[in-house]
Amino acid sequence: MTIHSSPKTLIQKGRLSPVAARIVLKALFTARLVRGDCMWTVNDLARDVTKWSVVCDKRLHRLIAYMWYTRDYVQSSHVGNFPNECMLGMFADASFAGDVEDSTSTSGMTLCLFGSRTFVPLAWLCRKQTAVSHSSTEAELAALEAALRLDGLPCLELWDCVLDVFHPPKENQSPYIPQGSRMEPFDLDWVPPSIKPLDGQGIMYAFEDNEAVLHMTVKGISPQMRHVARTHQVKYGWVFERIKFDDGLFLKYVNTHNQAAYMLTKGHFTVAQWTHLLHLWQLEPNNYKDTKSTKESSPPKEETIAPVQSKPKKTTSKNPNHHHHLQVLRNQRGQVVLCLSYRTHPLDQREPSKI
């Protein structure tokens, strides 16, 4: 979102400053619920609520105008597989030094359930990183860690429980017995775990468009990242460990053109890019069509308002016998599809004219 401004508008207090927090939070609720295309803009405005300026007024106006003109957009989902035929897919991406003020990057994540005939967007994330990254590879590794830790692995654990309910293990399959369990009677310090360990039924693919990130996670080490000891080192170590030891987590390369999380990392797109990203998210206008055929559907209802005597005007006749009629045609939903207005005289039987 590019707003041409002068240095004065960056400092001058905006007119919407008293009500900015209320408006932005209402937009945030909509963005988190169904409109992920507005997530980055809402997050950018939410950081400026305490320092609202004239530029923020322009950005908020553009956001509300976009939401108004796309108010008929809906996010559709389709399911055509059994639970054991579906997998989780997580798209993770990040910008590089996208914040102009402190040069930090923004992490974006989209989590979905997919199969051969299934695609359901489940959650999305847009979050500013806490440390400055020196390269796009470093920023995308931090985005991958945030996506796995906040939404990816918790959702994988939930999906594992769903598969246990709909597709329980076979009777001849031996149950999982952790080390130090009650099967060892002399181990008095054993405490039963509160969460059942993952048995590998649930599978999640993490889609990444940076090949350097894929090579680093496979090797588990990168000499070029020696400088991250005080910034992202714990994050990188945790990602390498999870991908190496978690049997239900896999990495897969995806082209940047098909990276669904690309929308959540910045606010500058061409029309073609934005249209393609909306198509990936299945955010399209709601082209509702009745299931009934046109033969079975009834014609629009006609509603006629009683004639009301018009007020005398200079350009019209002052004859009290002239009356105005208003005829309204409505469809089955009650929406107005045609409005007819005409003026009649007791002796005038002419056809009404469309306006």
Secondary structure as UniProt FT lines:
FT   HELIX           7..11
FT   TURN            15..16
FT   HELIX           17..19
FT   HELIX           20..33
FT   HELIX           36..38
FT   HELIX           39..46
FT   TURN            47..48
FT   HELIX           49..51
FT   HELIX           54..69
FT   TURN            70..72
FT   STRAND          73..75
FT   HELIX           83..85
FT   STRAND          87..94
FT   TURN            100..102
FT   STRAND          106..115
FT   TURN            116..117
FT   STRAND          118..128
FT   HELIX           136..147
FT   HELIX           148..152
FT   HELIX           153..166
FT   TURN            171..172
FT   TURN            179..180
FT   TURN            182..183
FT   TURN            185..186
FT   TURN            188..189
FT   STRAND          204..208
FT   HELIX           211..219
FT   HELIX           223..230
FT   TURN            231..232
FT   HELIX           233..245
FT   TURN            247..248
FT   STRAND          249..253
FT   HELIX           256..258
FT   HELIX           260..264
FT   HELIX           271..280
FT   TURN            281..282
FT   STRAND          283..285
FT   TURN            294..296
FT   STRAND          301..309
FT   TURN            320..321
FT   STRAND          323..330
FT   TURN            332..333
FT   STRAND          336..344
FT   TURN            346..347
//
